Amino acid sequence: MIDVERFRVLLEEERGRKLALLKALRSDITSVSLARQDSNVDDEHDPEGTTIAFELSQASALLEQSRVGLEQIEAALQRISDGTYGICAVCGVGIPDGRLEARPWTPYCVSHASGKQ
């Protein structure tokens, strides 16, 4: 039997971390964008320009990754509320505790984690 409350706490803690990270990343992107607007940066010819473009690209990728992670956490919390947490969304078999320990937001058992079956 899965200790749903323990996983709820883990998911809520992770949600808090993701929300803080999203806020920080948005702030970073805004700061870099404002700095870029206030300067005469030519990304193609200025050695610092590629750094600014890289920073924006990396922060944007991390923002998207964190946003997707937050959606997965929210979906897992909803499954807890619905009473379906810990049950594979594909085959309906219980997800092993070890898998839930590693990825508490997963909706899939090990067999269906890759999406190939």
N, C-alpha and C positions, 0 to 999 in steps of 0.2 A: 504494500500500500504506500502510495506516494505521500510524503509530508508536504501537502500543498501550501500550508502556511509558511513553511520555511522557504519554499520557492517563491512565494509571493513577496516575502521580505527581500530575497536576493534580487528579484526583478525590480522592485521599487527602488532599491539602492542603485541598481544599474541605470534605471530611468533617470534618477537624480544626477548621476555622473554624466549621462548623455545630454541632459538638458543644460548642464553647466558647460560641457564641451561645446555644444551648439552655440551657446551665447558667446563664449570666448572666440570661437571661429568666426562668427558673424562680425564681432568687434574687430578682429584681426583683418578680415577682408575689407571692412569699411575703412580702417586706418590705412591699409596699403593702397586702397583705391583713391582715397583722398590725397595721400602723399604723391601718388602717381599723377593726379590731376594738377597738383600744385607745382609740378616740376616740368622741365622740358625734356622728358625722357623719350629717347628714341630707342625702343627695345632692340631694334635690329642692329644699331651701330654703337650703342653705349654699353660698355662692359657691365655696368650696373643694371641696365635695362633688362637683361635676361634674368637677373636675380629677382627683380620685381615681378616679372611675368611668371617665373617659376614659383615664387611665393604665392601669388594669386592662384595659380593652377593647383598647387598642392593644397592650399587651404580650401579651395572649392571642392576638390575631390574628397578631402576629409569631412567637409560639411555634408556632402551627399551621402557618404558612407555612414556618418553618424545619424543622419536623418532616417536612412533605411533601417539602421539598428534600432532606433527609437520606435519606428513602426512595428518592428518585430516584437519588441518588448511590450508595447501596448496590446498587440494581438495576443500575446501569451497571457497577459493579465486579463484580457477579455475571456480567454479560454478557461481561466481559473474561475471567473464569475459564472461562466456558462456550465461549468462542471465537466468540461472536456479536456482539461489540461492533462498532459502526460499520455494522451491517446493519439496514435499516429493518424494524421489527416487523410492518409491514403488507404491504409489497410485496417485501421481501427484497433490495432494491437497496442498494448501498453508500451510506452517508451521506457527503456531501462534507466534506472536511477543514475547510473554512470554517465549516460548521454545527457541527461537533464542537468547533472552537475557541471558538465563541460559547457553546455549550451542550453541554459534554462529557458530560452525563448523558442527553441526548436519545436516545430509542429510535426516532425517526422521521426520515425524509428530509424535505426541504423541502415536497414535495407533500403529505405526510400529516401535517405538523405541526399543521395547523388542525383535523384530525379530520373534515373535511368530505368527504373523498374515500375 
